[in-house]
Amino acid sequence: MKKFFRTLSGLMNLYRCYRLYEFIRDNWDEL
């Protein structure tokens, strides 16, 4: 069960990084 939660938190971190990347890419001209 602990392994599951560790995997879940890892996926959430990946997702957050991906969203940040998408946001930066979309707003690159304004930065």
Jmol script that loads the backbone (N, CA, C; Angstrom):
load data "model"
ATOM      1  N   MET A   1       0.832  -1.209   0.000  1.00  0.00           N
ATOM      2  CA  MET A   1       0.000   0.000   0.000  1.00  0.00           C
ATOM      3  C   MET A   1       0.866   1.258   0.000  1.00  0.00           C
ATOM      4  N   LYS A   2       1.956   1.230   0.775  1.00  0.00           N
ATOM      5  CA  LYS A   2       2.849   2.380   0.823  1.00  0.00           C
ATOM      6  C   LYS A   2       3.478   2.633  -0.544  1.00  0.00           C
ATOM      7  N   LYS A   3       3.774   1.530  -1.235  1.00  0.00           N
ATOM      8  CA  LYS A   3       4.359   1.628  -2.574  1.00  0.00           C
ATOM      9  C   LYS A   3       3.396   2.340  -3.521  1.00  0.00           C
ATOM     10  N   PHE A   4       2.116   2.032  -3.380  1.00  0.00           N
ATOM     11  CA  PHE A   4       1.088   2.655  -4.212  1.00  0.00           C
ATOM     12  C   PHE A   4       1.065   4.172  -4.017  1.00  0.00           C
ATOM     13  N   PHE A   5       1.125   4.595  -2.753  1.00  0.00           N
ATOM     14  CA  PHE A   5       1.086   6.025  -2.473  1.00  0.00           C
ATOM     15  C   PHE A   5       2.331   6.735  -2.986  1.00  0.00           C
ATOM     16  N   ARG A   6       3.477   6.048  -2.904  1.00  0.00           N
ATOM     17  CA  ARG A   6       4.714   6.641  -3.413  1.00  0.00           C
ATOM     18  C   ARG A   6       4.625   6.826  -4.924  1.00  0.00           C
ATOM     19  N   THR A   7       4.066   5.821  -5.609  1.00  0.00           N
ATOM     20  CA  THR A   7       3.884   5.912  -7.057  1.00  0.00           C
ATOM     21  C   THR A   7       2.922   7.041  -7.394  1.00  0.00           C
ATOM     22  N   LEU A   8       1.851   7.160  -6.623  1.00  0.00           N
ATOM     23  CA  LEU A   8       0.851   8.196  -6.857  1.00  0.00           C
ATOM     24  C   LEU A   8       1.462   9.582  -6.697  1.00  0.00           C
ATOM     25  N   SER A   9       2.253   9.787  -5.644  1.00  0.00           N
ATOM     26  CA  SER A   9       2.873  11.093  -5.435  1.00  0.00           C
ATOM     27  C   SER A   9       3.880  11.391  -6.542  1.00  0.00           C
ATOM     28  N   GLY A  10       4.564  10.363  -7.020  1.00  0.00           N
ATOM     29  CA  GLY A  10       5.492  10.534  -8.135  1.00  0.00           C
ATOM     30  C   GLY A  10       4.766  10.974  -9.393  1.00  0.00           C
ATOM     31  N   LEU A  11       3.615  10.349  -9.652  1.00  0.00           N
ATOM     32  CA  LEU A  11       2.818  10.727 -10.819  1.00  0.00           C
ATOM     33  C   LEU A  11       2.296  12.152 -10.694  1.00  0.00           C
ATOM     34  N   MET A  12       1.887  12.544  -9.493  1.00  0.00           N
ATOM     35  CA  MET A  12       1.400  13.901  -9.276  1.00  0.00           C
ATOM     36  C   MET A  12       2.506  14.915  -9.533  1.00  0.00           C
ATOM     37  N   ASN A  13       3.731  14.594  -9.099  1.00  0.00           N
ATOM     38  CA  ASN A  13       4.863  15.483  -9.350  1.00  0.00           C
ATOM     39  C   ASN A  13       5.133  15.613 -10.839  1.00  0.00           C
ATOM     40  N   LEU A  14       5.092  14.489 -11.550  1.00  0.00           N
ATOM     41  CA  LEU A  14       5.292  14.512 -12.999  1.00  0.00           C
ATOM     42  C   LEU A  14       4.233  15.376 -13.675  1.00  0.00           C
ATOM     43  N   TYR A  15       2.983  15.203 -13.252  1.00  0.00           N
ATOM     44  CA  TYR A  15       1.874  15.956 -13.826  1.00  0.00           C
ATOM     45  C   TYR A  15       2.044  17.450 -13.585  1.00  0.00           C
ATOM     46  N   ARG A  16       2.474  17.797 -12.363  1.00  0.00           N
ATOM     47  CA  ARG A  16       2.671  19.200 -12.020  1.00  0.00           C
ATOM     48  C   ARG A  16       3.774  19.818 -12.873  1.00  0.00           C
ATOM     49  N   CYS A  17       4.869  19.074 -13.035  1.00  0.00           N
ATOM     50  CA  CYS A  17       5.975  19.548 -13.879  1.00  0.00           C
ATOM     51  C   CYS A  17       5.505  19.733 -15.313  1.00  0.00           C
ATOM     52  N   TYR A  18       4.691  18.797 -15.793  1.00  0.00           N
ATOM     53  CA  TYR A  18       4.189  18.870 -17.158  1.00  0.00           C
ATOM     54  C   TYR A  18       3.290  20.086 -17.350  1.00  0.00           C
ATOM     55  N   ARG A  19       2.402  20.333 -16.386  1.00  0.00           N
ATOM     56  CA  ARG A  19       1.514  21.493 -16.463  1.00  0.00           C
ATOM     57  C   ARG A  19       2.323  22.783 -16.467  1.00  0.00           C
ATOM     58  N   LEU A  20       3.363  22.843 -15.635  1.00  0.00           N
ATOM     59  CA  LEU A  20       4.224  24.016 -15.570  1.00  0.00           C
ATOM     60  C   LEU A  20       4.915  24.237 -16.905  1.00  0.00           C
ATOM     61  N   TYR A  21       5.397  23.148 -17.502  1.00  0.00           N
ATOM     62  CA  TYR A  21       6.053  23.215 -18.805  1.00  0.00           C
ATOM     63  C   TYR A  21       5.091  23.735 -19.879  1.00  0.00           C
ATOM     64  N   GLU A  22       3.871  23.208 -19.882  1.00  0.00           N
ATOM     65  CA  GLU A  22       2.867  23.641 -20.852  1.00  0.00           C
ATOM     66  C   GLU A  22       2.555  25.129 -20.671  1.00  0.00           C
ATOM     67  N   PHE A  23       2.412  25.555 -19.423  1.00  0.00           N
ATOM     68  CA  PHE A  23       2.101  26.949 -19.117  1.00  0.00           C
ATOM     69  C   PHE A  23       3.210  27.872 -19.616  1.00  0.00           C
ATOM     70  N   ILE A  24       4.450  27.512 -19.330  1.00  0.00           N
ATOM     71  CA  ILE A  24       5.591  28.318 -19.764  1.00  0.00           C
ATOM     72  C   ILE A  24       5.672  28.364 -21.281  1.00  0.00           C
ATOM     73  N   ARG A  25       5.448  27.224 -21.919  1.00  0.00           N
ATOM     74  CA  ARG A  25       5.520  27.168 -23.373  1.00  0.00           C
ATOM     75  C   ARG A  25       4.431  28.041 -24.010  1.00  0.00           C
ATOM     76  N   ASP A  26       3.235  28.008 -23.423  1.00  0.00           N
ATOM     77  CA  ASP A  26       2.129  28.787 -23.979  1.00  0.00           C
ATOM     78  C   ASP A  26       2.308  30.285 -23.760  1.00  0.00           C
ATOM     79  N   ASN A  27       2.993  30.665 -22.675  1.00  0.00           N
ATOM     80  CA  ASN A  27       3.128  32.076 -22.325  1.00  0.00           C
ATOM     81  C   ASN A  27       4.539  32.605 -22.550  1.00  0.00           C
ATOM     82  N   TRP A  28       5.300  31.892 -23.370  1.00  0.00           N
ATOM     83  CA  TRP A  28       6.711  32.234 -23.577  1.00  0.00           C
ATOM     84  C   TRP A  28       6.876  33.670 -24.082  1.00  0.00           C
ATOM     85  N   ASP A  29       5.994  34.118 -24.975  1.00  0.00           N
ATOM     86  CA  ASP A  29       6.134  35.443 -25.577  1.00  0.00           C
ATOM     87  C   ASP A  29       5.919  36.565 -24.569  1.00  0.00           C
ATOM     88  N   GLU A  30       5.091  36.322 -23.550  1.00  0.00           N
ATOM     89  CA  GLU A  30       4.799  37.362 -22.564  1.00  0.00           C
ATOM     90  C   GLU A  30       5.839  37.449 -21.461  1.00  0.00           C
ATOM     91  N   LEU A  31       6.620  36.380 -21.285  1.00  0.00           N
ATOM     92  CA  LEU A  31       7.591  36.366 -20.185  1.00  0.00           C
ATOM     93  C   LEU A  31       8.756  37.301 -20.445  1.00  0.00           C
TER      94      LEU A  31
END
end "model"
wireframe off; spacefill off
backbone 0.3
color backbone group
